[in-house]
Amino acid sequence: MSNTKSVVHVETADVRVTEWLLPPGSSTTSLRGDCDVVIVPLTKGRIAIRSKGDRRTLSADPGAAIFCSAPIEGSATNEGNSTLAFVEIDLKDSVKRLISA
């Protein structure tokens, strides 16, 4: 996970927005949570999403959102040859309650 960088841009009771920069072969920290997550790639590449033993590799295209439903337990790995940048949007429980109401 060397050189992986993350910056939390927004943190409220409803949402957390984190920007990630992953060099080739690096991964996010292990994620655990019971909220839905939307990943929005900023650069083109390949991203492997690992959750609870399941692994899927996806094309990361700028602006093409990837939805991961809760519960989340895993990580994201850059499987490309260049730095992968993406925004992770965690939809916390209060947002889920608003949507289902």
C-alpha positions in Angstrom: 0.0 0.0 0.0 3.0 2.3 -0.3 2.4 5.7 -1.8 -1.4 5.3 -1.5 -2.9 8.7 -0.7 -6.4 9.6 0.5 -8.0 12.9 1.4 -11.4 13.2 3.0 -13.0 16.2 1.4 -16.5 16.0 3.1 -17.5 14.4 6.3 -21.0 14.8 7.7 -23.6 12.7 9.4 -25.0 11.8 6.0 -22.0 11.3 3.7 -18.2 11.0 3.5 -16.4 11.9 0.3 -12.8 10.6 0.0 -10.4 11.1 -2.9 -8.0 8.2 -3.5 -4.7 8.1 -5.5 -3.5 4.5 -6.0 -0.2 3.8 -7.8 -0.1 0.6 -9.8 -0.5 -2.5 -7.6 -1.4 -0.5 -4.5 -4.7 -0.9 -2.5 -6.9 1.1 -0.2 -6.9 0.2 3.4 -9.3 -2.6 4.4 -12.8 -1.1 4.4 -15.5 -2.1 6.8 -18.9 -0.5 7.0 -22.6 -0.9 6.7 -23.3 1.9 4.3 -23.6 1.8 0.5 -20.6 3.2 -1.4 -20.3 4.9 -4.8 -16.9 4.9 -6.5 -16.4 7.5 -9.3 -13.1 7.1 -11.2 -11.3 10.2 -12.2 -8.8 8.4 -14.4 -8.9 5.4 -16.7 -7.6 2.1 -15.5 -8.5 -1.3 -13.9 -9.8 -1.6 -10.4 -10.2 -4.9 -8.4 -12.8 -4.7 -5.7 -12.5 -7.4 -3.0 -15.3 -7.9 -0.5 -15.9 -10.8 1.8 -13.8 -13.2 -0.3 -15.4 -12.2 -3.6 -13.2 -10.4 -6.1 -14.2 -8.6 -9.3 -12.1 -6.6 -11.7 -13.7 -3.7 -13.4 -12.7 -1.1 -16.0 -12.4 2.3 -14.4 -13.6 4.9 -16.8 -13.6 8.6 -15.8 -17.1 9.6 -14.5 -18.6 6.1 -14.8 -19.8 5.4 -11.3 -19.5 1.9 -9.6 -22.0 1.1 -6.9 -21.2 -1.3 -4.0 -24.0 -2.2 -1.7 -23.6 -2.6 2.0 -22.3 -4.3 4.0 -18.8 -3.5 2.7 -15.7 -5.5 3.9 -12.7 -5.4 1.6 -10.5 -3.2 -0.4 -9.9 -1.7 -3.9 -6.6 -2.4 -5.8 -5.2 -0.7 -8.8 -4.5 -3.4 -11.4 -3.4 -0.9 -14.1 0.0 0.5 -15.2 -0.6 4.1 -14.1 -1.9 5.9 -11.0 -5.6 5.4 -10.5 -7.6 8.3 -9.0 -11.1 8.0 -7.8 -13.7 9.5 -5.4 -15.3 7.2 -2.9 -18.7 8.4 -1.6 -20.0 6.6 1.5 -23.7 7.0 2.0 -24.2 6.7 5.7 -27.3 5.3 7.5 -29.1 8.6 7.7 -29.1 8.8 3.8 -30.3 5.3 3.5 -33.2 6.1 5.8 -34.2 9.2 3.7 -34.1 7.2 0.5 -36.2 4.3 1.8 -38.8 6.7 3.4 
